[in-house]
């Protein structure tokens, strides 16, 4: 959130009111975020949740996604196809929604490795 606010204000030259309207937050929050130094802004830490149902299958899912890197776009695994394969081949008992979340997280981690984030 803080990066979006700072980018919109300093790079895109938008007003605090306009930023608040676009992001759906109060304009006082935008003002506070802009007044803080970058080192003072609290960062949200995501806890690593223990996943007893999906945990044993994460390595399998990751291997499938790594093989997809070389495959044509139309032949790559979707979250639905991964879920179907897990149910078929491994008698997976978990939910599709959780598989979708894991696949999105693994893809995002892979995407971060491919590109360097440039500073402001």
C-alpha positions, 0 to 999 in steps of 0.5 A: 500500500505504501509503495502505491501511495508514494508512487502515485504521489511522487511519480504520477503527480496525483493529489492526496484526495485522488489517491485516496479515492482510487485506493479506497482509503481515507485521505488522512491515511494517505497523508500519514503514509507520505509524511513517514520516512520509508524506514518508519513505515510498518511492514506487514509480515505474512505468517507461514501457515502450516498446511497439513493437507497441501504440504506434502504435495507442494514439491509435486506442484512445484515440479509440474510448474517448473516443467511448464516453463519449457512448454508452450502456453496452451500446454501449461498446467492451470490450477484446475488441471493441477487439482484434477491430477492430484485427485487422479494420481494421488487421491488428494482430499483437499480443496480446489481453492487451496490448490489455487492459492498455492499455485498462485503463490508459487508462480508469484515466487517464480516471477519475483526471481525473474525480475529485479525490482528497481528502487524509486 
